[in-house]
Amino acid sequence: PSTDLIGDPERAEVWWSLQAGRLPRSATPEIGATRQLRAALRDLFDAHLEGREAEPTSIDDLNAFAASVPTSPRLLGQHPPRRETRWHTEHGGNPALAAIASAAIELLGDESRLVELRRCANEGCSMLYLASNRRRVWCAPNICGNRARVARHYERTHRPDRA
């Protein structure tokens, strides 16, 4: 069953710690703001998958989160030079939410990648994913894919007409 990993502070802390390597360092975002961004993203992604217009407030919310923490590029070192993004938290906002919003804007604005957006084929799963392989139908083959294979096997071996 679907589990809200940001619904309570303890689970939210664990979820954000798992994302730490992919997001700028920051305090765990406030649950209300996180849910607001999640709702906007879900509406925008669902709208794309369903071929409908997204709610204008979803676009406004996404843009506001992306703009909430200004960034600037920085060059580090000389041999070899490395690029880094500096998050200007002195202006407020949460860098983790701003980074997620910015990445979503990049995805939604890139038609070549947006065609890879899929909904998991497991009816009990709420996950969306990017499928670089056209044959991929599950968010995680080792979880949802395995469940589907086990269910098919059970159906084949336990059908009443096979007794």
N, C-alpha and C positions, 0 to 999 in steps of 0.2 A: 504493500500500500504506500501511497505517497506520504512522505514525512516532511514537515516544514523544518528545515535545518536552521532557520533563523528565527523560529517562533519563540524560543526561550533563550535567555542570555547564555546559559551554559552550552547549549548546542551551537549557538551563534559563534561563541568564542572558539569552539573546536573547528567549525567550518572555516572561519576567517584564518585560523592558524594554518589550515591545509592550503590556503590560497597565498600564503605569505611570500612564497618564492616567485609568484607571478605578478604581484601587485606592489606598489610603492609602500614603504613602511609608514604606518599610521596607527592610530588608536582604532579599536574595533568600532565600526560605524554604528550609529544609533539604529535600533531595530526599525523604528518608524520610517526613517529615511531609506533604509535598505529595502523595506517592503514597497515603498513608493517607487523606487527605481525598478525593482523586480516586476511590479505590476505594469509599468510603462514598457519595459522590455518584452514582457509576455504578450502585451497587446500588439506591439509592433511586429514581433516575429510571427504571432498567430495571424495577423492581418496579411502578412506576406504569404504565408502558407495557404490561407483561405482565399486569396485573391480579392481582398476587400481593403477599403481605406482604414487606416488606423485612426484612433481617436486623436483629435488635435492636441488634447491635453497630454497625451503620451509623448508626442514629439516635443512639446514645450518642456515637460519634465526631463526628458533625456537631455535636451540642450542645456537646461539649467544645471543639471548635475555635471555635465562635461565642462561647463564654464565656471563651476564653483571653485576650482583650484587652478589658477593660471600655471602654466609651465614654461620653461625655457630650455633650449638645448645647451649642453655644456660639453666641452672637449676635455678629456682626461688623459694625461700622459702624452708622450711623444713617440715612443717606440714600442709597439705600434699605437697610434692614437685610438682612443676609444670614445664613443659618443654616449652621453648619459642625458636623461631628462631630469631637470630639477623641478620639484613641485613646490610652489610658493604658498605654503600653508599659512603664512602670516596674513593672508587675505581671507582666511576662513575656509569652510568646506572640508571634505574628507577626501584625501588623495585616492583611497581605494575605490570609492564610489565614482569619483571623477575618471579614474583609469578605466573602469568597467564601462562607463557611459561613452568615453572616447573610443574604446575598442568596438562597442556596438555601433557607433556612428560610422566607423570605418567599414564594418561588415555590411551594414544596411546600404551604404553608398557604393558598394563594390558588386556590381551585377555578376561578375565572373565567380565570385565566392558565394554570393547569396543563393545561387542555384543549388549549392551543396547543402543548404539548410533543410533538415528533415525532422519529422516527429517520429519517435520510437514506435515500432510496429507492435510492441507489447501494449495491449489496451489498458493495462493497469499501471503503465509508466507515464509520467508527465514530462519526461526529458525531451529536449530538442538537442540536435547535434549537427556538426558539419561532416558530411560524408564525401570524402575525396574519392571513394570507390562507389560506383553506381549501384553495385549489388548490395551494399550495406543497408540493412533495414532496422537494426537495433542500436540503441545508444551505446551499450556495452555488450559485445558478444558473449563474454564470460558470465554475465548476469542475466539480462533479458533474453539474449539468444539462447543461452543454456536452458532457461526456464521453458522457452517455447519448444526446444528439442525434447526435453523431458516430458512435457505435456503430450507431444505428438507420439512419443514412444509409449507412454502410458495408455493413450487412446488406442493405439494399434494392438497392444498386448492384453488389454482388459475389456475389449468390446464384447458385448453379450453374444454376438454371432460367431465368436471364436471359441466359445466354450465347448 
